[in-house]
Amino acid sequence: MIRSPHLNRSRLSPAGWVGGGISAVVLGTALLSLVWTPHDPTAMDIAHRLADPSATHPLGTDHFGRDTLSQLMAGARVSIAVSLVAVGLGAGLGVPLGLLAAARRGWLDEAVMRFNDLAFAFPALLTAVLLTALLGPGAINAILAIGVFTIPVFARVTRGAALAIWKRPFIQAARLAGRGRARISVDHILPNIAGSLIVQATIQFAMAILAEAGLSYLGLGSQPPEVSWGRMLNEAQTFLFLDARLAILPGMAIVVTVLGLNLLGDGLRDRLDPRLHARGAPRPNSHVDRI
């Protein structure tokens, strides 16, 4: 199996390290919430509703007296779990589709690409809202809705990267040695495009965080008693002028998490994308890469 020689050519950029650090903190917070939070994030204490930050409640309480810090920690767990499974679903179906299209070409390749065109014709978040509205609210349906519009993204990225590898001399040598297309795709193509897939997965993960928050804000995502950053924003809008902290904190959690993942994705792309190491090669447009 021949691996791409570009994987170790450069180190992660400073922005990538910052993004990685932010992502690690968010992930660590989510894992910590599995075993410990300062208070029960769902426990109500009406006597101390809308309390200011204190030693007992470092970030104060909401309109039901629930500890805001505990809710933010639990919300990180839910957002990461939903997004991780959804992106895993999209990659699990999209990557094989892209490999198959690149290996077989012909009518199969055309069918996969037309499916992608159809999927990209509809805004991703609108599609997710439509699916959850049809299937009903809940974390499972949110995962399915987010995963569905992630499939064509991975299929397109995989196909494009795989087509470039299929033209390499070592692939031709493997074919002359009698290896089938499926074996070549698994043993040679997939390892050589792993860098591009990792970068895309990081970017899609950030988009899934936003999608999950949007669905929860609309009441179509995780349902009570589960805590979600999006639902925290929804509940805080009534008290925006009374206590803006309730909206600012979950909003900042979403912004910081997505920013960290995007910085990490940019750093990984700079390190793993072979096009950036070509002499005089321009930097790819971030907005185009992330559609």
C-alpha positions in Angstrom: 0.0 0.0 0.0 1.5 3.3 -1.1 0.6 6.4 1.0 0.7 10.0 -0.1 4.2 11.5 0.5 2.7 14.9 1.3 1.3 13.9 4.7 4.3 15.0 6.7 5.6 17.9 4.7 4.4 20.6 7.0 3.4 21.2 10.5 0.0 22.3 11.8 -0.3 26.1 11.5 -0.8 28.3 14.6 -4.4 28.8 13.7 -4.8 25.0 13.5 -3.3 24.6 17.0 -5.6 27.2 18.4 -8.6 25.5 16.7 -7.4 22.1 18.0 -7.1 23.5 21.5 -10.6 25.0 21.5 -12.0 21.8 20.1 -10.2 19.8 22.8 -11.6 22.0 25.6 -15.1 21.6 24.2 -14.7 17.8 23.8 -13.2 17.5 27.3 -16.1 19.5 28.7 -18.6 17.2 27.0 -16.8 14.1 28.3 -16.6 15.6 31.8 -20.4 16.3 31.8 -21.0 12.5 31.5 -19.7 12.0 35.0 -19.8 15.4 36.7 -21.5 18.8 36.5 -21.7 21.4 39.3 -25.4 20.8 39.6 -28.1 18.7 38.0 -28.6 20.6 34.7 -32.4 19.8 34.8 -33.0 20.5 38.5 -35.2 23.6 39.0 -34.9 26.0 41.9 -37.6 28.7 41.4 -36.5 30.5 44.6 -33.1 31.3 42.9 -34.3 32.0 39.4 -32.3 34.5 37.3 -29.7 34.6 40.0 -26.4 36.4 39.3 -23.1 34.6 39.1 -21.9 33.5 42.5 -19.7 30.8 44.1 -22.6 28.4 44.1 -23.6 29.2 40.5 -20.5 30.5 38.7 -22.6 31.6 35.6 -25.9 32.2 37.4 -29.2 30.5 36.9 -31.9 30.7 34.3 -35.6 31.5 34.6 -36.3 28.1 36.2 -33.4 28.3 38.6 -31.3 25.8 36.7 -27.6 26.2 36.9 -26.3 27.8 33.6 -22.8 26.3 33.7 -24.2 22.8 34.2 -26.6 23.3 31.3 -23.8 24.5 29.0 -21.7 21.4 29.9 -24.6 19.1 29.2 -25.5 21.0 26.0 -21.9 20.4 24.7 -22.4 16.7 25.3 -25.7 16.6 23.3 -24.4 18.8 20.4 -21.2 16.8 20.0 -23.0 13.4 20.2 -25.7 14.3 17.7 -23.2 15.9 15.3 -20.6 13.1 15.6 -23.2 10.4 14.8 -24.7 12.5 12.0 -21.3 13.1 10.3 -20.4 9.5 10.8 -23.6 8.5 9.1 -22.8 10.8 6.2 -19.3 9.6 5.8 -20.2 6.0 6.2 -22.6 6.2 3.2 -21.0 9.0 1.2 -17.4 7.7 1.1 -18.3 4.3 -0.4 -20.6 6.0 -2.9 -17.8 8.3 -4.0 -15.3 5.4 -4.2 -17.7 3.4 -6.2 -18.5 6.2 -8.6 -14.8 6.9 -9.2 -14.0 3.2 -9.7 -16.8 2.2 -12.0 -17.5 5.5 -13.8 -20.1 5.2 -16.6 -23.8 5.2 -15.7 -23.1 4.6 -12.0 -20.9 7.7 -11.8 -23.5 9.7 -13.6 -26.2 8.5 -11.2 -24.2 9.4 -8.1 -23.4 12.9 -9.5 -27.0 13.6 -10.4 -28.0 12.5 -6.9 -25.5 15.0 -5.6 -26.8 17.8 -7.9 -30.4 17.1 -6.6 -29.3 17.2 -3.0 -27.3 20.4 -3.4 -30.3 22.1 -5.1 -32.0 22.3 -1.7 -30.5 24.3 1.2 -29.1 21.9 3.7 -30.7 23.4 6.8 -34.0 23.8 5.1 -33.9 20.1 4.2 -33.1 19.2 7.8 -36.0 21.2 9.0 -38.3 19.6 6.5 -37.2 16.1 7.4 -37.6 16.6 11.2 -40.9 18.3 10.7 -42.1 15.2 8.7 -40.5 12.6 11.0 -41.2 14.4 14.3 -38.9 16.2 16.8 -36.1 14.3 18.6 -32.4 13.7 18.6 -32.6 10.5 16.5 -34.5 12.3 13.7 -32.2 15.3 13.9 -29.3 12.9 13.4 -31.0 11.4 10.3 -31.8 14.8 8.9 -28.3 16.2 9.4 -26.7 13.0 8.1 -28.8 13.0 4.9 -27.4 16.3 3.6 -23.9 15.2 4.7 -23.9 12.2 2.4 -23.6 14.0 -0.9 -20.8 16.2 0.4 -18.6 13.2 1.3 -19.6 11.5 -2.0 -18.5 14.4 -4.1 -15.2 15.0 -2.1 -14.4 11.3 -2.2 -15.1 11.0 -5.9 -13.1 14.0 -6.9 -10.1 13.0 -4.8 -10.3 9.4 -5.9 -10.4 10.3 -9.6 -7.0 12.0 -9.3 -5.5 9.0 -7.6 -6.8 6.6 -10.2 -4.5 8.3 -12.8 -1.3 7.6 -10.8 1.2 5.1 -12.1 1.1 2.9 -9.0 -2.6 2.4 -9.5 -2.0 1.3 -13.0 0.7 -1.1 -11.7 -1.8 -2.5 -9.2 -4.3 -3.1 -12.0 -1.7 -4.9 -14.1 -0.9 -7.1 -11.1 -4.5 -8.3 -11.3 -6.1 -6.5 -8.4 -9.8 -5.7 -8.8 -11.2 -2.2 -8.5 -12.8 -2.8 -5.1 -9.5 -4.0 -3.7 -7.6 -1.1 -5.2 -10.1 1.4 -3.8 -9.7 0.0 -0.3 -6.0 -0.7 -0.3 -4.7 2.3 -2.3 -7.3 4.9 -3.0 -8.8 5.3 0.4 -5.5 5.7 2.3 -4.3 8.3 -0.1 -7.4 10.5 0.1 -7.8 10.1 3.9 -6.3 13.5 4.5 -9.0 15.2 2.4 -11.7 13.2 4.1 -10.4 14.2 7.6 -10.5 17.8 6.7 -14.0 17.6 5.2 -15.2 15.7 8.3 -13.9 18.5 10.5 -15.7 21.1 8.5 -18.9 19.1 8.3 -18.8 18.6 12.0 -18.8 22.3 12.5 -21.8 22.6 10.2 -23.6 19.8 12.0 -23.1 21.7 15.3 -24.9 24.7 13.7 -27.6 22.6 12.2 -28.3 20.8 15.6 -28.5 24.1 17.4 -30.8 25.5 14.7 -33.1 22.5 14.9 -33.2 22.6 18.7 -33.9 26.3 18.6 -37.0 25.6 16.4 -38.0 22.8 18.8 -37.2 20.0 16.3 -34.0 18.7 17.9 -33.3 17.2 21.3 -36.3 17.3 23.5 -36.6 17.9 27.3 -35.2 16.8 29.7 -32.1 16.8 27.4 -30.3 20.1 27.4 -29.3 21.7 24.1 -27.6 25.0 23.3 -30.2 25.7 20.7 -33.1 25.3 23.1 -31.3 27.4 25.7 -31.3 30.2 23.1 -35.0 29.6 22.4 -35.9 29.8 26.0 -33.7 32.9 26.6 -35.3 35.0 23.9 -38.2 35.9 26.2 -35.8 37.2 28.8 -33.4 38.9 26.4 -33.8 42.4 27.9 -34.2 41.2 31.4 -31.1 39.0 31.5 -29.1 38.9 28.2 -26.6 36.5 29.8 -29.0 33.7 29.2 -28.7 34.2 25.4 -25.1 35.3 25.2 -23.6 32.3 27.0 -25.1 29.5 24.8 -24.6 31.7 21.7 -20.9 32.1 22.6 -20.6 28.4 23.2 -21.9 27.7 19.6 -19.7 30.4 18.1 -16.5 29.3 19.9 -17.1 25.7 19.1 -17.7 26.3 15.4 -14.8 28.7 15.2 -12.5 26.2 16.8 -13.5 23.4 14.4 -13.2 25.7 11.4 -9.7 26.8 12.5 -8.8 23.2 13.0 -10.1 22.3 9.6 -8.1 25.1 7.9 -5.0 23.9 9.8 -5.5 20.3 8.8 -6.1 21.4 5.2 -2.9 23.4 5.1 -1.0 20.3 6.3 -2.8 17.5 4.4 -3.9 19.1 1.1 -1.2 18.3 -1.6 -2.4 21.2 -3.8 -1.1 23.7 -1.2 2.4 22.2 -1.5 2.7 22.6 -5.2 5.0 25.4 -6.2 3.0 28.6 -6.6 -0.3 26.9 -6.0 -3.0 29.3 -4.9 -4.8 28.8 -1.6 -8.2 27.2 -2.3 -11.3 29.3 -1.6 -12.6 28.3 1.8 -16.2 29.1 0.9 -16.1 26.9 -2.2 -14.5 24.0 -0.4 -17.2 24.0 2.3 -20.4 24.0 0.2 
